[in-house]
Amino acid sequence: MITNPKAALAIQHAAQENNDALKLDGFDNAVIATADVWHPNGTRPTLLVYSTQKILDIIMEDDISYEDAIDHFYSNIHGSYMGPNTPIIINDLPNYQ
């Protein structure tokens, strides 16, 4: 369930602008914005933008340590490429990892 109103608006906007915009399952509340990104093929899809810190916060809600959350994030989420509609993940950690 989305509890972050800003995330809900961004997800709604991305869906309106780009039916193919992809989401990270279980991390809707980590969405902080949308972005239009130029691709080499000349398209400019609207993509969802996620916060690394908010993703980690959501992972740690399951009683997972910060270190384990970081490991899970970099092993399973950060490097995922799902095509030209892959979401953007910004690194907003206080101590860049």
Residue pairs with C-beta under 8 A, 6 or more apart in sequence:
2 8
2 11
2 28
2 29
3 29
4 28
4 29
4 31
6 31
6 32
7 28
7 29
7 30
7 31
7 32
8 28
10 31
10 32
10 33
10 34
10 48
10 49
11 23
11 28
11 31
11 48
13 34
13 46
14 21
14 34
14 46
14 47
14 48
15 21
17 34
17 36
17 45
17 46
18 45
18 46
18 47
18 85
20 45
20 85
21 45
21 46
21 47
21 48
21 85
21 87
22 47
22 48
22 82
22 83
22 85
22 86
22 87
23 31
23 48
23 87
24 30
24 48
24 50
24 55
24 77
24 87
26 58
27 50
27 54
27 55
27 58
29 54
29 58
30 50
30 51
30 54
30 55
30 57
30 58
31 48
31 49
31 50
31 51
32 49
32 50
32 51
32 54
32 90
33 49
34 46
34 47
34 48
34 49
35 46
35 47
35 49
35 88
36 44
36 45
36 46
36 47
37 44
37 45
37 47
37 88
38 44
39 45
39 84
41 84
43 84
45 84
45 85
47 85
47 86
47 87
47 88
48 87
48 88
49 87
49 88
49 89
49 90
50 87
50 88
50 89
50 90
51 89
51 90
51 92
52 73
52 78
52 89
52 90
52 91
52 92
52 93
52 97
53 92
53 93
53 94
55 73
55 77
55 89
56 66
56 69
56 70
56 73
56 93
59 69
59 72
59 73
60 66
60 69
64 72
70 97
74 97
77 89
78 89
80 86
91 97
